[in-house]
């Protein structure tokens, strides 16, 4: 069996490389903190949480909520999604029938909801 020899000329990671990387990270942090202290950030007017700017649109999966809030008052616009999600949550307990006619009604309601979501998303993209 051969005797394993250590590689001469190599430096172990701990503590040599770790200390050099940590000292470099702290040097960069120090430079950033000095620059942040010397140059103030230019802030605009304070934000109004109750008014959304006209040019801002949410992500695609929230567009229907934005369109709904454009069409109805705020309390109704907040109540409708809660009722929809609550209805979807309760659907397995509400549909206890074994007949297939109930499945057609559920498919019809689901299709109408999806069409409504698409229409509300289009309404949200319209300029006001």
C-alpha positions in Angstrom: 0.0 0.0 0.0 1.4 3.4 -1.0 1.8 6.0 1.6 -0.2 9.1 0.9 1.7 12.3 0.9 0.3 15.7 1.4 0.6 18.1 -1.5 3.3 20.5 -0.7 2.6 24.1 -1.6 -1.1 24.0 -1.0 -2.9 26.1 1.5 -5.9 24.8 3.5 -9.2 26.5 3.0 -9.8 27.0 6.8 -8.5 29.4 8.1 -6.4 30.9 5.3 -8.9 31.3 2.4 -11.9 31.8 4.7 -10.1 34.8 6.4 -9.1 36.3 3.1 -12.7 36.1 1.7 -14.2 37.4 5.0 -11.7 40.4 5.0 -12.6 41.2 1.4 -16.3 41.0 2.1 -15.9 43.4 5.1 -13.8 45.8 3.0 -16.6 46.0 0.4 -19.2 46.4 3.1 -17.1 49.3 4.5 -16.9 51.0 1.2 -20.6 50.7 0.6 -21.4 52.0 4.1 -19.0 55.0 3.6 -20.6 55.8 0.2 -24.1 55.5 1.7 -23.1 57.9 4.4 -21.6 60.4 2.1 -24.3 60.5 -0.6 -27.9 60.9 0.5 -30.6 59.0 -1.4 -32.9 61.1 -3.5 -36.4 60.4 -2.3 -39.6 61.5 -4.0 -42.8 62.5 -2.3 -44.2 60.2 0.3 -46.3 57.3 -1.0 -50.1 57.3 -0.5 -51.2 53.8 0.3 -54.8 54.5 -0.5 -54.3 55.6 -4.1 -52.7 53.6 -6.8 -50.9 55.5 -9.5 -52.6 55.2 -12.9 -49.6 53.7 -14.8 -49.0 50.8 -12.3 -50.6 47.4 -13.1 -50.4 44.3 -11.0 -49.0 40.9 -12.2 -51.2 39.0 -14.7 -52.7 36.7 -12.0 -54.0 39.7 -10.0 -55.3 41.7 -13.0 -58.9 40.4 -12.5 -58.9 41.8 -9.0 -57.7 45.2 -10.2 -60.4 45.2 -12.9 -63.0 44.3 -10.3 -61.9 47.1 -8.1 -62.2 49.5 -11.0 -65.9 48.5 -11.7 -67.4 48.2 -8.2 -67.0 49.9 -4.8 -64.1 48.9 -2.7 -66.0 46.9 -0.1 -67.8 44.9 -2.7 -64.6 44.4 -4.6 -63.0 43.0 -1.5 -66.0 40.8 -0.6 -66.5 39.1 -3.9 -63.0 37.3 -4.0 -63.5 36.2 -0.4 -66.8 34.6 -1.3 -65.4 33.0 -4.5 -62.5 31.4 -2.6 -64.8 30.4 0.2 -67.2 28.8 -2.3 -64.4 26.9 -3.9 -63.2 25.7 -0.5 -66.8 24.6 0.5 -67.6 23.0 -2.9 -66.6 19.4 -1.9 -68.9 19.5 1.1 -71.8 21.2 -0.8 -71.8 18.8 -3.7 -72.9 15.5 -2.2 -75.0 14.3 -5.1 -74.0 11.3 -7.2 -75.9 12.4 -10.3 -74.0 13.7 -13.2 -76.3 16.7 -13.7 -74.6 18.4 -10.8 -71.3 18.0 -12.6 -72.6 19.9 -15.6 -73.8 22.7 -13.4 -70.4 22.9 -11.7 -68.7 22.9 -15.1 -71.0 25.7 -16.3 -70.3 27.8 -13.2 -66.6 27.2 -13.5 -66.7 28.3 -17.2 -68.6 31.4 -16.3 -66.1 32.3 -13.6 -63.2 31.8 -16.0 -64.8 34.0 -18.6 -65.5 36.6 -16.0 -61.8 36.5 -14.9 -60.7 37.0 -18.5 -63.1 39.9 -19.0 -62.0 41.6 -15.7 -58.4 41.1 -16.7 -59.1 42.9 -20.0 -60.9 45.7 -18.2 -57.9 46.2 -15.9 -55.6 46.7 -19.0 -57.9 49.4 -20.5 -56.7 52.9 -20.0 -58.8 55.1 -17.7 
